[in-house]
Amino acid sequence: MNRFIISLLSLLVFSQVSFSQNTLQKAKTGNIEAMVILAQEYYSGVGQIQNYANALTWFERAANKNHVEACYRTAQMYEKGQSVPKNQRIAFNYYIKAAEKGHFKSQFIVADWLERGIGIVKSDGRAFLWYRVCAERGETIPCRKMGDYFAFGRVVAQDHAMAKYWYEKSVANGDIESKSNLAYLYVAEEGLAPNYSKAKELNAEPLKKQIPISYYTEGMIYLNDSDDKAKAFDYLSRAMNFGIKDANYKVAIMKYYGQGTSQNISQAINIMEGLPSQYENEVSYLIASAYSTGNGVNQDYKKALDYYKKSANLNNSDACKAIAKIYEKGEGVKKNLKEAKKWNKKAEEILNPKPIKKSKKKK
């Protein structure tokens, strides 16, 4: 019996060696499938002594003959630096070669690397196209990425309805970040009708996982759909501390009016002065009002006038009227009725704009 087993094992070893030799000969004569099999043997150490350098040689030869899997495996070896120095540029070139031939994993990697600028110049536009290819298959992360592109208007026009469509696909696959992002859309106060009960339901798991945007969402739910403004302020403050920019505005306004927290106009102004330009019209008016009345800050007509002008130049009629009043009374500036008239006129033009005359068509 033992002799039989030994003979059988010897036969198997001989057959394997013969097969490997046959594979090597086929590979040398240009057989692409044999090249890939041989590369896999060198890579795994099954059928050949493990040798990454030989594996890469044969994977790359097959890749250069447009074998899809070989392109992917070659890319991986360059990315990981197996037998060669790491080279993300070469890796990307092989990944995109595989992606263009329909290799699913490579398509996702290409999208990711284009978005982050790995091995290639960063390109959100090209990344979007590859993410879309993956998302159309229902892949979780690409669906979320598509939602992000539409939610924030990157590459494509901002479209919350489309963002919702893609986030819902990712949520169906159990993606927590997409749950968080979709919940945010329901409280964002733009694009979609607010739905605080749906937002609350979606936001429960992300909040447990302490995803930063979930604190903003929860704060907005309490701010708009609850009498507990203190909780709203608490969640929005946490969101601000996590770097959620939208929360800064809300926290500043709540501090300014003493909503859900003690009124602190000085702190509110400090936050307001760091807000992006989209808030400049409103916050400039509020800051000016505080300096004009001395409410919560030292009265300073010069600062008030500067901030009113910022708001007025963004077509705030109330700011124009406030400037006119300052010049009429000579508060902190030399009384100037001509200047006052100018600003009152601007306020009137903002409130009652003249209709645009249609140009007559030439006969």
Residue, then its C-alpha position, 0 to 999 in steps of 0.5 A: m500500500n505504501r509503495f502504491i501511495i509513493s508511486l501515486l505521489s511521484l506520478l502527481v509530482f511528475s505530472q505537475v512538473s510536466f504541466s509547468q514545463n509545458t506552460l512555460q514553453k507555451a508562454k515562451t511561444g506567446n500563448i497569453e493564457a499560459m503567460v497568466i497561468l505561469a505568472q500566477e504560479y510564480y506569484s503564489g508559489v504553487g507549481q513554481i518556486q515563488n518569485y515575484a520578479n518572474a510573476l511580474t515579468w509574465f503578468e506584464r507581458a500578458a498585460n501588454k497583449n491586452h489581457v484584462e486580469a493581467c493588467y489588473r495584477t500588474a497594476q497591483m504589483y506596481e502599486k504594492g511595490q512587489s519586486v519593483p519600487k512602488n510606482q503609482r503612475i505605472a500602476f494607474n496606467y495598467y488599472i485604466k487599461a483594465a478598466e477600459k476593458g470592463h474590469f470592475k475592480s479596476q474601474f472603481i480604483v481608477a475613479d478613486w485615484l482620479e478623485r484623489g490625484i493618485g498616479i495621475v493628475k486629479s480630475d473630478g470630471r473623469a472621476f465622476l464618469w468612472y464612478r457613474v459606470c460603477a454606480e450603474r451596477g449598484e455598487t455601494i460607494p460609487c452610489r454614495k459618491m454620485g450622491d455627493y457630486f449632485a448634493f454639492g454641485r461638483v462637476v454637475a449642477q447641484d441637484h438634491a433630487m438626484a443626490k437623493y436618488w443615488y443616496e437611496k441606492s447606497v442606503a439600500n445596501g446598508d451604507i451608514e454614511s449615505k444614511s447620514n448624507l440623505a438625512y442631511l438633505y432632508v434638513a438642508e432647507e434647500g432642494l428638497a422639502p424638509n422632512y424631519s421625521k424621515a431625517k430623524e429615522l435615517n440619522a439614528e445610526p450615524l449619530k450613534k457612530q458619531i459621524p460629524i454631519s449627523y450632529y448638524t442634522e440632529g441639531m436642525i431637527y431640534l431647531n425646527d421640529s422641537d421646542d428644545k432649542a437648548k438641545a439644538f444648540d448643543y448638537l449644532s455646537r458639536a457639529m461646529n467643533f467637528g468642522i461642519k461649516d454650515a453649523n457655524y452660521k446657525v450657532a452664531i445666529m442662536k448666540y446673537y439672539g440668545q436662542g437655546t443659549s445665553q445671548n452673547i453678541s460679541q461671540a456671535i460676531n466673532i463667528m460671523e466674521g469668519l463665515p463664507s461670502q454666502y452669508e455676508n449680506e445678512v451677517s454684515y447687517l446684523i453686525a452693523s446693527a449691533y455696533s450701531t446700537g451698542n447692543g452687546v458690543n461697544q457702540d461704534y458708528k464707524k464700524a456700523l457704517d462699514y458693515y452696513k455698506k457691505s450689506a447695502n452693496l449686496n442689495n440689502s434695502d434695510a442696510c441702505k436705509a440705515i446708512a441714509k439715517i446715519y448721514e441724516k443724523g450725522e452719527g459718527v460721520k459728518k451730517n450729509l443730506k446729499e449722501a443720505k438721499k443717495w442711499n435712500k434712492k438706492a433702497e427705493e431702487i432695490l425695493n422697486p426695480k425698474p422693468i428692463k426695456k426690451s430691445k426693439k427687433k430690427k425689421 
